[in-house]
């Protein structure tokens, strides 16, 4: 999935800004359109650390990788701003080629007990379906254990599915569609410059939004960024259904 340009160095750190109430597939407003309203900002470091701030929506997170080795990150831990304990943990399972095949979302163990691994309750999981080139072509979100009551089995209930389109002869995602169990379809589009470097993109649906890279065009974008931007529950902000009404919780898209 990484976007790449021959002989070009990757971006070590990424900075993105998100705008709400914007027309789809438009990075810049016209004089007659609603002015840009910054809804959120995100910084992503080469070691996998992220910080996300949205004063408009009253949200802030710092996400830390479970390993300091950027080539062998085993998961992530979400810390809400001002909290003294994590709010969410995720575990990565990898295939024989070292690529992520599953992302399992878990509730953190209680601070008052030395809880074993089995006590970390599963909240849901993502399946990464890859093509013959190893690029992600589908992201499937399972939100319940299904009829057998056992997680990570074939009958786990699917809530959403992301289908990714790379276009013709492209190593980078061009478009994607998020398909929800209740029938909703949300289109996502990515914008690149003439050298194939990611500039930003747009997300359609009930709450249209756009994002732009503010750290400059990136020749090599980490796969993780695309996965975050295609999150069914609000892009980078909500990796899991928080139980609010509707398919997706309210908040930045």
QUIPEZI-V793206 format. One record per backbone hydrogen bond with DSSP energy under -1.0 kcal/mol. NH is the residue of the N-H (numbers start at 1). CO is the residue of the C=O. E is the energy in kcal/mol with one decimal. If there is no record, write none. Layout:
BEGIN
nh = {NH;NH}
co = {CO;CO}
e = {E;E}
END
This chain:
BEGIN
nh = {8;11;14;16;17;18;19;20;33;39;40;41;42;43;44;45;48;50;51;52;53;54;58;59;61;62;63;64;66;72;76;77;78;79;81;83;87;88;89;90;91;92;93;95;98;101;102;103;104;105;106;107;113;115;119;120;121;123;124;125;126;127;128;129;131;134;137;138;139;140;141;142;143;149;156;157;159;160;161;162;163;164;165;174;175;176;177;178;179;180;181;183;186;188;189;190;191;193;196;198;199;200;201;202;203;204;209;210;211;212;213;214;218;221;225;227;228;229;230;231;234;235;237}
co = {5;220;44;42;212;40;210;37;30;18;18;53;16;51;14;49;45;63;43;61;41;59;54;54;52;79;50;77;75;69;90;64;88;62;60;80;78;78;106;76;104;74;102;99;95;93;93;126;91;124;89;121;110;113;116;117;119;105;105;142;103;140;101;138;135;131;129;129;162;127;160;125;157;146;153;144;141;141;179;139;177;137;175;165;165;188;163;186;161;184;159;180;178;176;202;174;200;197;193;218;191;191;211;189;209;187;203;19;201;17;199;15;198;3;222;223;224;225;226;228;231;231;234}
e = {-2.0;-1.2;-3.2;-2.9;-2.3;-2.9;-3.0;-2.1;-2.0;-2.6;-1.3;-2.3;-2.3;-2.5;-2.9;-3.0;-1.9;-2.4;-2.1;-2.7;-2.3;-2.8;-1.0;-2.1;-2.5;-2.6;-2.8;-2.4;-2.5;-2.0;-1.5;-2.2;-3.1;-2.2;-2.4;-2.2;-2.7;-1.1;-2.3;-2.6;-2.5;-2.8;-2.6;-2.8;-2.1;-3.5;-1.8;-2.3;-2.8;-2.7;-3.3;-2.6;-1.1;-1.8;-1.7;-1.6;-1.3;-3.2;-1.0;-2.1;-2.9;-2.8;-2.5;-2.7;-2.6;-2.1;-3.2;-1.8;-1.7;-2.5;-2.6;-3.2;-2.1;-1.6;-1.7;-1.2;-2.6;-1.2;-2.5;-2.6;-2.7;-2.4;-3.2;-2.9;-1.9;-2.3;-2.4;-3.1;-3.5;-2.7;-2.5;-2.1;-2.2;-2.9;-2.6;-2.5;-3.0;-2.1;-2.1;-1.2;-3.1;-1.4;-2.2;-2.6;-3.1;-3.0;-2.4;-2.0;-2.4;-2.1;-2.9;-2.7;-1.2;-1.1;-1.2;-1.9;-2.3;-2.3;-1.2;-1.5;-1.2;-1.9;-1.7}
END
